[in-house]
Amino acid sequence: MAIVLKGLLCATVATAAMLLGRTAMAAQTQDQAGLAMSSPASASACAALAQGGALWPDPTTRIDSAVLRPAQGARAPAHCEVIGHLQARTGVDGQAYAVGFHLRLPLDWNGRFLFQGGGGSNGVLGDAMGAVPFFGGQVALAHGYAVVSQDSGHDNQRNALAAHGGELSFGFDPITRLNYGHASLKLTADAAKAGVRAFYGRAPVRSYFAGCSKGGQEGMALAQRYPDAFDGVLAGAPGFSLPRAAVAEAWSTQTFGRLIANPAPTVRDLVGTFSDTDLGLVQKAVLAACDRDDGLADGVVGAFEACSTAKVRRRLKVVTCSGAKADGCLTSAQVGAMLRVFAGPRTKAGAALYSDWPWDGGVAAPGWRLWTLGLAQPALPAFNVSLGMGSLAAVFSAPPRGLPDDKAKMTFAMAYDFDRDAAKIYAVAPPFTRSAWEDNAARSSDLAAFKARGGRLIVPHGVSDPVFSINDTLAWYREVDARFDGRAAEFVRVFPVPGMNHCAGGPATDQFDAFSALVAWVEQGQAPDRIIATAGRDTPWPGRTRPLCVYPAIAVYSGRGDPERAESFSCRRIGPGKRPPKQRPS
């Protein structure tokens, strides 16, 4: 779970360039359902938004600036840029807080509104350009969308007490925790829609939300808690179990930390517990065990749910050193650590505290290592420690605890007692009257109100995501499907992405346009059965295309045609214990 370093996360997500061309999308946004309109907006109309008053639903709203911006290339058409805040107050920790928002209103408006999801700890306004994940590298503002982003109720520059964990200081204030969890989303959406109505003279015809990671959690929270706010939600790699996932980060860190000879291991020591060669051996074992289960040996574990730990363990045994550690083998302790991490955190009695993880070919990718172990070049500590432990202590536990540096965070992880400390994510302690789980979880299967209002939800998730397990997402989907008598796919669809790490990256076809699929579903009733995805330059197969299939179907090679092209695959559901016939490319 990203709790700082938003810039790096957003840059990673932005690399997910998708297929749908700009011209096609422009035509869609201008022609569909008569939504296109040219606003009579002017500099005076924009400046009028700064006057405040009754147009804003929350009377505490204050506009810091409202300026008409001229067009700056294709990405930034002429628009009114509004920056404001609401509910300014002093928290119980003595810090000044407010919910800040950033709104852009294009003069050539297409009638639609987009809420751009956040990431990490939030704490920054965001650029409100609409460069959302899984939108083909496109910018929604350039296609006529009114776009808003927000800081979720705190400022990473202003609210950063070192003793309280720096940028995670907001975890010491109950209202700010609640705003971070979900409350600021409705406040921001209401303010932005009021700005849209005032500027254009009418409400948006369609409203969308799109985000990944923490942004995915925000999308889930909106669908569950504020079901009338949006017509369509794109919730990638949803952190809807954030506090539990943070416990899993402690489990992973402690497990790998036990491989270190140093009695007081540092976060830098984690990097050396597995070399890149070692992780490559794990990846090869996974592929040897499961690559062919989807009918084609292509470096992708398409049938990932059939890839059992028993099958992988047998392959790992083959590469376990019989003597001293060498480059071509793994120690038994390394193998044991991998098995323990992938099994997920548990109490001593065996009760699951989060989820297990699927075995997948993305385990050797830099995106997997960066979160779990850290990188040697460039030198970056494991995000599970530098980001995850700070959030677990300050934001997801009661009472909160500030961890000032990586040394304190590593010590915290190694001393974490899963029988005693994991319960703190459900605890209340003055001044907190709600638990971190109540404030931040968005895992409910009750989406009846969202379904009743005609809402549509698309959930892409990387199978090799090391932060939020896709197994948790799929378990949630099965709960939703059971609640709606096997008809969940009428309004929610999950798209697993084999090989993909957290929101992007890995040996995967991670470049695809799920947002346009969402718009077509909402506005034209075209429920997506498959989304075409492309592999990037850093994969073993640049330019490869594959269909991403709606869960529980997987991409299966037809036995004819180029196995590097999506048209040679169909989406098929493979029953338990079954697999498609093995194929040889023609």
Stockholm file with secondary structure:
# STOCKHOLM 1.0

chainA/1-586         MAIVLKGLLCATVATAAMLLGRTAMAAQTQDQAGLAMSSPASASACAALAQGGALWPDPTTRIDSAVLRPAQGARAPAHCEVIGHLQARTGVDGQAYAVGFHLRLPLDWNGRFLFQGGGGSNGVLGDAMGAVPFFGGQVALAHGYAVVSQDSGHDNQRNALAAHGGELSFGFDPITRLNYGHASLKLTADAAKAGVRAFYGRAPVRSYFAGCSKGGQEGMALAQRYPDAFDGVLAGAPGFSLPRAAVAEAWSTQTFGRLIANPAPTVRDLVGTFSDTDLGLVQKAVLAACDRDDGLADGVVGAFEACSTAKVRRRLKVVTCSGAKADGCLTSAQVGAMLRVFAGPRTKAGAALYSDWPWDGGVAAPGWRLWTLGLAQPALPAFNVSLGMGSLAAVFSAPPRGLPDDKAKMTFAMAYDFDRDAAKIYAVAPPFTRSAWEDNAARSSDLAAFKARGGRLIVPHGVSDPVFSINDTLAWYREVDARFDGRAAEFVRVFPVPGMNHCAGGPATDQFDAFSALVAWVEQGQAPDRIIATAGRDTPWPGRTRPLCVYPAIAVYSGRGDPERAESFSCRRIGPGKRPPKQRPS
#=GR chainA/1-586 SS CCCSCHHHHHHHHHTCCCSSCHHHHHHHHHHGGGCCCCCCCCHHHHHHGGGCGGGSSSTTCEEEEEEEECCBTTTBCSEEEEEEEEEEEECTTSCEEEEEEEEEEESSCCSEEEEECCCTTCCSCCCCSCCCTTBTTCCGGGGTCEEEEECTTCCTTTSCBGGGTBTTGGGGSHHHHHIIIIIHHHHHHHHHHHHHHHHHSSCCSEEEEEEETHHHHHHHHHHHHCTTSCSEEEEESCCTTHHHHHHHHHHHHHHHHTTCSSSSCCHHHHGGGSCHHHHHHHHHHHHHHHGGGGSCCSSCCSSGGGCCHHHHHHHHHHTBCSSSCCTTCBCHHHHHHHHHHHHCCBCTTCCBSSCCCCCCGGGGSHHHHHHHTCBTTTTBCCHIIIIIIHHHHHTSSSSCCCCCSHHHHHHHHHHCCTTTGGGGGGCCCTTCSSCHHHHHCCCCCCCHHHHHTTCEEEEEEETTCSSSCHHHHHHHHHHHHHHTTTCGGGTEEEEEETTCCSSSCSSSCCEEBHHHHHHHHHHHCCCCSEEEEECCTTSSSTTCEEEEECTTEEEEECSSSCTTSGGGEEEEECCTTCCCCCCCCC
#=GC SS_cons         CCCSCHHHHHHHHHTCCCSSCHHHHHHHHHHGGGCCCCCCCCHHHHHHGGGCGGGSSSTTCEEEEEEEECCBTTTBCSEEEEEEEEEEEECTTSCEEEEEEEEEEESSCCSEEEEECCCTTCCSCCCCSCCCTTBTTCCGGGGTCEEEEECTTCCTTTSCBGGGTBTTGGGGSHHHHHIIIIIHHHHHHHHHHHHHHHHHSSCCSEEEEEEETHHHHHHHHHHHHCTTSCSEEEEESCCTTHHHHHHHHHHHHHHHHTTCSSSSCCHHHHGGGSCHHHHHHHHHHHHHHHGGGGSCCSSCCSSGGGCCHHHHHHHHHHTBCSSSCCTTCBCHHHHHHHHHHHHCCBCTTCCBSSCCCCCCGGGGSHHHHHHHTCBTTTTBCCHIIIIIIHHHHHTSSSSCCCCCSHHHHHHHHHHCCTTTGGGGGGCCCTTCSSCHHHHHCCCCCCCHHHHHTTCEEEEEEETTCSSSCHHHHHHHHHHHHHHTTTCGGGTEEEEEETTCCSSSCSSSCCEEBHHHHHHHHHHHCCCCSEEEEECCTTSSSTTCEEEEECTTEEEEECSSSCTTSGGGEEEEECCTTCCCCCCCCC
//
